[in-house]
Amino acid sequence: MSLQAVILAAGEGTRLRPLTQNRPKALIPVANKPIIEHTILSLLEAGIRDIIVVVGYRKEQVMRHLARLSLPVMIVRQPEQLGTAHALLCARDRIAGDALVLPGDNYIDPDSIRDIARVRNSLLYTTHRQPSNFGVVTIEGDAITSITEKPVLASRMTVSCGVYHLGSDVLDRITRPSLSEAIDDEIRRGTKINAIKAHSWQDAIYPWDLLTMNDRLLPFISPDRSGIISSSVVMQGKISIGTGTRIGPGTVITGPVIIGEDCTIGPHVVVEPGTSIGSRVRIEPFSVVRRSILMDDAVIAPHCSISGSVIGEGCTLGEYTSAHYAGGFIAFDDSAIRASCGVIMGNGVFCKPSVLFENTIVGNEVIIEGRTDLRFSCTRIPDKTRVM
C-alpha cells in the first residue's frame, strides 16, 4: 500500500495579516503559486500521489483553487480550527494505513519528503534562528527525545518542521489538539520518533518571511520567454514571463524573476533578482523593483523604487513612491516584533505620490492621500484607514 499524505491547510495564519484577512495562509502566492501548490508539487515529485487536504478557514477558496489544478487530492473539512492534531483526526477515516503529515503553508522540498517517507514514525527537523516560533526538539542520536511547543526561552535552535511520518498505531492514540504535544506524549510512552534532517524547508511566520520563502523558490522556476518583449530589453539569469505580457524598450530584468500573464512592464523599468510579479500587473516607466512580491492587478506608477516588499492584490502606488528596507520593531497584538522590510500591503491599497515606506505594514483597503512627502517608518496602518 502506498503512503498517504495529509496536508493540513485549515489554519488562518493570523500573524501574516493583513495578507490573510481575505485568504488562508496556504493560498498566499509565492513565486506566483500558492504555498500549498508548492507542497503538492513536491509530494508528486517525491512519488506520493495519494493526497488528502484538510481545509477550514475560508475553505471554499482552497477547494476552488484545488479544483482548478486537476491534481489528485481528496478534500476533508475541519469544522472548527481546534489544532493540528484535531485537523489530522478529521481525516482519520480516510487514512488506510500510515500517513505523511505536512503543513499546507510551509515549503518542503521533494528530497526531504523522500527521506522521511522511508522511515516510519519520524519527524522532520531543521535549525532556525528564531526557535521560539516553533516546536523546539531535543535529539539524542537518531531519535527525538522531546518537543516543546513555542517556548518563551529556547535552549537550542533545533525545531520541528511540522512534517511527520506516523504509523497507524500512533494515529489511533492521538487525543491532544496539538500534534507536537501528541508526539511528545508518544515519546514519553516509549515510542521511538526518528529524527530526519530537512534539506530545504521554509515557513512564513510573519509577512516579511514570505520574501525569504520567495528567495528559496525562485531558483526552481522554469525559464519561459512568452509575451511580447522589445528587442532592446536586457535580460540575464533565470526569468519566466507569462503569455500576454508586454516588456517595453530599455527595460532591464535580472533573474531569478517570475512575471505572470497580461502584465505591462516598462519602458525603462528595472526588475532585480528575487522578484515575483503576478498577473495583470502594470509597472510604469523609470521604476525599480527588487526582491519583492507584487500580487495580481497591482499598479506601480512611474519613478517608484520598491524593495523588500509584499504588495497585495489591486494596490495602486503613486509616482515617486519608495519602499526601502529598514529594521526595527512593529506592533503585533500586545507585543513588538523585530522586523525588516520595505512595506507589506494588504489588498486594494491606494497610495498617493511621494510617499516613503520603511519597515511598515499597511492594511487592506487603506487610502493614503493628503499632504506631500509622507514618511512611514516602523508603522502599522489598520485596515480601511484613510490617511489625510
Secondary structure by P-SEA (a helix, b strand, c coil): ccbbbbbbccccccccccccccccccccccccccaaaaaaaaaaaacccbbbbbbccaaaaaaaaaaaaccbbbbbbccccccaaaaaaaaccccccccbbbbccccccaaaaaaaaaccbbbbbbbbccccccbbbbbccccccccccccccccccccccccccccaaaaaacccccaaaaaaaaaaabbbbbbbbbcbbbbbccccaaaaaaaacccccccccccccccccccccbbbbcccbbbcccbbbcccbbbbcccccccbbbbbcbbbbbcbbbbcccbbbccbbbccbbbbccbbbbccbbbccbbbbcccbbbbbbbbbbbcccbbbbbbccbbbccbbbbccbbbbcbbbbccbbbbbccccccccccccccccccc
